[in-house]
Amino acid sequence: MAETKGRPGNPFAMENSAISEILGKWKNKQSPLLMTLHEIQKNRGYISRESTLEISEALDIPLARIYEVLTFNNYFKLSPPGDVVISVCTGTACHLKGSGQLLKKLEKVLGIHIGETTSDGRFHLQYVRCIGCCSLAPALVINGKVYSKVDPLQIKQILAEWQGEARESVDEL
């Protein structure tokens, strides 16, 4: 049976057999845990409790050790991210040019904090250390699309591009 994030048409959904395939790929390698977690995260978008149980059994690694790795690295998500992932660059150039103000504005407009997903599952807000676009600071990335030299006053307009049918809800904020 397919394990999904709870929303139909989810591009991060993975069959449990796909997890088994990933485990088979890394099982006999030295230190397979991190590579297994990265590949599951890449394909699913997060690491589910069910995945950790399967990894623990297949790789004979205690569940506590798996969660040590998952919670140490902020790359890994333990719950499904939103359909639209907003990554705000906090590298030196972006920080100096106002990425903190962008984060505050996004938190206010979306009603969530960094690392959270809106209750409708639409938006997920996170920060990243650097996206490598220092000359475009401050920058953010939404589902792979880079926005450069972003001013906090542009946030509602940018979100409206991703809001789709519910565009008016962003306008009301």
Secondary structure, 3 states (H helix, E strand, C coil): CEECCCCCCCCCCEEHHHHHHHHHHHCCCCCHHHHHHHHHHHHHCCCCHHHHHHHHHHHCCCHHHHHHHHHHCCCCCCCCCCCEEEEEECCHHHHHCCHHHHHHHHHHHHCCCCCCECCCCCEEEEEECCCCCHHHCCCEEECCEEECCCCHHHHHHHHHHHHHHHHHHHHCC
